[in-house]
Amino acid sequence: MKTKKLIFGLLLSVFLMFTVVSISTAAQYLGETTWTISITKNDEGDTSESATMNGSITHMGGAYYTMQAYIPLADDGDVIFAGGGVLIGDTLYLSMSGTQKHSDGSGNRDTDVIHMEINKDTLNGTFHAVGNDFNVNSLEYGEHFSAGTITLTGSFIDIDAHATAALPATNTLLLEDKD
């Protein structure tokens, strides 16, 4: 009988230990805010377009984060974004995917892959996106590109306060070969 109680107590202790470890490493929702997305270039050249993006950031642990966001477009279908990133030095590098089902009756569907670089101290930054579009009515397919800036217009989210192991700053761009 004492052996069964001992085994039960040991198993209960192990279970509680893993529960505490799981809770301490759980993702932490940091909050929601808004940015102004300004498109300065697209596949047709220089442009000047802007929209408000609502988004939230979650700290996954260490230097890793996720972000979900959307751009509400009442007359043309919301643009939905989701992705993840890593805090390297002072910059949160995000890889996002985006989709839009146009609600204007055109039959257009868009998908994008977006690279964002956001400064941890200001939550401002830059982005570039490449994407595909498809029209379900005409069965026409196309590609598009855009780039621009991200400017915080809502509440500041202190992402740095949650990073437990920010990675050292490095140059993440490919360097030219120097012969």
Contacts in CASP RR format, 6 or more apart in sequence:
PFRMAT RR
TARGET T0000
AUTHOR 0000-0000-0000
METHOD contacts of the structure
MODEL  1
MKTKKLIFGLLLSVFLMFTVVSISTAAQYLGETTWTISITKNDEGDTSES
ATMNGSITHMGGAYYTMQAYIPLADDGDVIFAGGGVLIGDTLYLSMSGTQ
KHSDGSGNRDTDVIHMEINKDTLNGTFHAVGNDFNVNSLEYGEHFSAGTI
TLTGSFIDIDAHATAALPATNTLLLEDKD
25 61 0 8 1.000
27 58 0 8 1.000
27 59 0 8 1.000
27 60 0 8 1.000
27 61 0 8 1.000
27 66 0 8 1.000
28 58 0 8 1.000
28 59 0 8 1.000
28 61 0 8 1.000
28 162 0 8 1.000
29 56 0 8 1.000
29 58 0 8 1.000
30 56 0 8 1.000
30 57 0 8 1.000
30 58 0 8 1.000
30 59 0 8 1.000
30 157 0 8 1.000
30 158 0 8 1.000
30 159 0 8 1.000
30 162 0 8 1.000
31 56 0 8 1.000
31 57 0 8 1.000
31 155 0 8 1.000
31 157 0 8 1.000
32 54 0 8 1.000
32 55 0 8 1.000
32 56 0 8 1.000
32 155 0 8 1.000
33 54 0 8 1.000
33 55 0 8 1.000
33 56 0 8 1.000
33 57 0 8 1.000
33 123 0 8 1.000
33 152 0 8 1.000
33 154 0 8 1.000
33 155 0 8 1.000
33 156 0 8 1.000
33 157 0 8 1.000
34 52 0 8 1.000
34 53 0 8 1.000
34 54 0 8 1.000
34 55 0 8 1.000
34 152 0 8 1.000
34 153 0 8 1.000
34 154 0 8 1.000
35 52 0 8 1.000
35 53 0 8 1.000
35 55 0 8 1.000
35 123 0 8 1.000
35 150 0 8 1.000
35 151 0 8 1.000
35 152 0 8 1.000
35 153 0 8 1.000
35 154 0 8 1.000
36 50 0 8 1.000
36 51 0 8 1.000
36 52 0 8 1.000
36 53 0 8 1.000
36 150 0 8 1.000
36 151 0 8 1.000
36 153 0 8 1.000
37 50 0 8 1.000
37 51 0 8 1.000
37 52 0 8 1.000
37 53 0 8 1.000
37 71 0 8 1.000
37 127 0 8 1.000
37 148 0 8 1.000
37 149 0 8 1.000
37 150 0 8 1.000
38 48 0 8 1.000
38 49 0 8 1.000
38 50 0 8 1.000
38 148 0 8 1.000
38 149 0 8 1.000
38 150 0 8 1.000
38 151 0 8 1.000
39 47 0 8 1.000
39 48 0 8 1.000
39 49 0 8 1.000
39 50 0 8 1.000
39 146 0 8 1.000
39 147 0 8 1.000
39 148 0 8 1.000
40 46 0 8 1.000
40 47 0 8 1.000
40 48 0 8 1.000
40 147 0 8 1.000
40 148 0 8 1.000
40 149 0 8 1.000
41 47 0 8 1.000
41 145 0 8 1.000
41 146 0 8 1.000
41 147 0 8 1.000
41 148 0 8 1.000
42 49 0 8 1.000
42 144 0 8 1.000
42 145 0 8 1.000
42 146 0 8 1.000
42 147 0 8 1.000
43 143 0 8 1.000
43 144 0 8 1.000
43 145 0 8 1.000
43 146 0 8 1.000
51 71 0 8 1.000
51 73 0 8 1.000
52 71 0 8 1.000
52 72 0 8 1.000
52 153 0 8 1.000
53 69 0 8 1.000
53 70 0 8 1.000
53 71 0 8 1.000
53 81 0 8 1.000
53 150 0 8 1.000
54 69 0 8 1.000
54 70 0 8 1.000
54 71 0 8 1.000
54 72 0 8 1.000
55 67 0 8 1.000
55 68 0 8 1.000
55 69 0 8 1.000
55 70 0 8 1.000
55 81 0 8 1.000
56 67 0 8 1.000
56 68 0 8 1.000
56 69 0 8 1.000
57 65 0 8 1.000
57 66 0 8 1.000
57 67 0 8 1.000
57 157 0 8 1.000
57 159 0 8 1.000
58 65 0 8 1.000
58 66 0 8 1.000
58 67 0 8 1.000
59 65 0 8 1.000
59 159 0 8 1.000
59 162 0 8 1.000
59 163 0 8 1.000
60 66 0 8 1.000
61 162 0 8 1.000
61 163 0 8 1.000
61 164 0 8 1.000
62 163 0 8 1.000
62 164 0 8 1.000
62 165 0 8 1.000
62 166 0 8 1.000
63 86 0 8 1.000
63 87 0 8 1.000
63 88 0 8 1.000
63 163 0 8 1.000
63 164 0 8 1.000
63 165 0 8 1.000
63 166 0 8 1.000
63 167 0 8 1.000
64 84 0 8 1.000
64 85 0 8 1.000
64 86 0 8 1.000
64 87 0 8 1.000
65 84 0 8 1.000
65 85 0 8 1.000
65 86 0 8 1.000
65 87 0 8 1.000
65 92 0 8 1.000
65 94 0 8 1.000
65 159 0 8 1.000
66 82 0 8 1.000
66 83 0 8 1.000
66 84 0 8 1.000
66 85 0 8 1.000
67 81 0 8 1.000
67 82 0 8 1.000
67 83 0 8 1.000
67 84 0 8 1.000
67 85 0 8 1.000
67 94 0 8 1.000
67 96 0 8 1.000
68 81 0 8 1.000
68 82 0 8 1.000
68 83 0 8 1.000
69 80 0 8 1.000
69 81 0 8 1.000
69 82 0 8 1.000
69 96 0 8 1.000
70 78 0 8 1.000
70 79 0 8 1.000
70 80 0 8 1.000
70 81 0 8 1.000
71 78 0 8 1.000
71 79 0 8 1.000
71 81 0 8 1.000
72 78 0 8 1.000
73 79 0 8 1.000
73 100 0 8 1.000
75 103 0 8 1.000
75 104 0 8 1.000
76 100 0 8 1.000
76 102 0 8 1.000
76 103 0 8 1.000
76 104 0 8 1.000
77 100 0 8 1.000
77 101 0 8 1.000
77 102 0 8 1.000
77 103 0 8 1.000
77 104 0 8 1.000
78 100 0 8 1.000
79 98 0 8 1.000
79 99 0 8 1.000
79 100 0 8 1.000
79 110 0 8 1.000
80 98 0 8 1.000
80 99 0 8 1.000
80 100 0 8 1.000
81 96 0 8 1.000
81 97 0 8 1.000
81 98 0 8 1.000
81 114 0 8 1.000
82 96 0 8 1.000
82 97 0 8 1.000
82 98 0 8 1.000
83 94 0 8 1.000
83 95 0 8 1.000
83 96 0 8 1.000
83 97 0 8 1.000
84 94 0 8 1.000
84 95 0 8 1.000
84 96 0 8 1.000
85 92 0 8 1.000
85 93 0 8 1.000
85 94 0 8 1.000
85 95 0 8 1.000
86 92 0 8 1.000
86 93 0 8 1.000
86 167 0 8 1.000
87 93 0 8 1.000
87 120 0 8 1.000
87 159 0 8 1.000
87 160 0 8 1.000
87 163 0 8 1.000
87 166 0 8 1.000
87 167 0 8 1.000
88 166 0 8 1.000
88 167 0 8 1.000
88 168 0 8 1.000
88 169 0 8 1.000
88 170 0 8 1.000
88 172 0 8 1.000
89 120 0 8 1.000
89 166 0 8 1.000
89 167 0 8 1.000
89 168 0 8 1.000
89 169 0 8 1.000
90 119 0 8 1.000
90 120 0 8 1.000
90 121 0 8 1.000
90 169 0 8 1.000
91 117 0 8 1.000
91 118 0 8 1.000
91 119 0 8 1.000
91 120 0 8 1.000
91 169 0 8 1.000
92 116 0 8 1.000
92 117 0 8 1.000
92 118 0 8 1.000
92 119 0 8 1.000
92 120 0 8 1.000
92 159 0 8 1.000
93 115 0 8 1.000
93 116 0 8 1.000
93 117 0 8 1.000
93 172 0 8 1.000
94 114 0 8 1.000
94 115 0 8 1.000
94 116 0 8 1.000
94 117 0 8 1.000
94 118 0 8 1.000
95 113 0 8 1.000
95 114 0 8 1.000
95 115 0 8 1.000
96 112 0 8 1.000
96 113 0 8 1.000
96 114 0 8 1.000
96 115 0 8 1.000
96 116 0 8 1.000
97 111 0 8 1.000
97 112 0 8 1.000
97 113 0 8 1.000
97 114 0 8 1.000
98 110 0 8 1.000
98 111 0 8 1.000
98 112 0 8 1.000
98 113 0 8 1.000
98 114 0 8 1.000
99 109 0 8 1.000
99 110 0 8 1.000
99 111 0 8 1.000
99 112 0 8 1.000
100 108 0 8 1.000
100 109 0 8 1.000
100 110 0 8 1.000
101 109 0 8 1.000
102 108 0 8 1.000
102 109 0 8 1.000
102 110 0 8 1.000
106 135 0 8 1.000
106 137 0 8 1.000
107 135 0 8 1.000
107 136 0 8 1.000
107 137 0 8 1.000
108 133 0 8 1.000
108 134 0 8 1.000
108 135 0 8 1.000
109 133 0 8 1.000
109 134 0 8 1.000
109 135 0 8 1.000
109 136 0 8 1.000
110 131 0 8 1.000
110 132 0 8 1.000
110 133 0 8 1.000
110 144 0 8 1.000
111 131 0 8 1.000
111 132 0 8 1.000
111 133 0 8 1.000
112 129 0 8 1.000
112 130 0 8 1.000
112 131 0 8 1.000
112 144 0 8 1.000
113 129 0 8 1.000
113 130 0 8 1.000
113 131 0 8 1.000
114 127 0 8 1.000
114 128 0 8 1.000
114 129 0 8 1.000
115 127 0 8 1.000
115 128 0 8 1.000
115 129 0 8 1.000
116 125 0 8 1.000
116 126 0 8 1.000
116 127 0 8 1.000
116 150 0 8 1.000
117 125 0 8 1.000
117 126 0 8 1.000
117 127 0 8 1.000
118 124 0 8 1.000
118 125 0 8 1.000
118 150 0 8 1.000
119 125 0 8 1.000
120 159 0 8 1.000
120 160 0 8 1.000
121 160 0 8 1.000
122 152 0 8 1.000
123 150 0 8 1.000
123 152 0 8 1.000
123 156 0 8 1.000
123 157 0 8 1.000
123 159 0 8 1.000
124 149 0 8 1.000
124 150 0 8 1.000
124 151 0 8 1.000
124 152 0 8 1.000
125 149 0 8 1.000
125 150 0 8 1.000
125 151 0 8 1.000
126 147 0 8 1.000
126 148 0 8 1.000
126 149 0 8 1.000
126 150 0 8 1.000
127 147 0 8 1.000
127 148 0 8 1.000
127 149 0 8 1.000
127 150 0 8 1.000
128 145 0 8 1.000
128 146 0 8 1.000
128 147 0 8 1.000
128 148 0 8 1.000
129 145 0 8 1.000
129 146 0 8 1.000
129 147 0 8 1.000
130 143 0 8 1.000
130 144 0 8 1.000
130 145 0 8 1.000
131 143 0 8 1.000
131 144 0 8 1.000
131 145 0 8 1.000
132 141 0 8 1.000
132 142 0 8 1.000
132 143 0 8 1.000
132 144 0 8 1.000
133 141 0 8 1.000
133 142 0 8 1.000
133 143 0 8 1.000
133 144 0 8 1.000
134 140 0 8 1.000
134 141 0 8 1.000
134 142 0 8 1.000
135 141 0 8 1.000
160 166 0 8 1.000
END
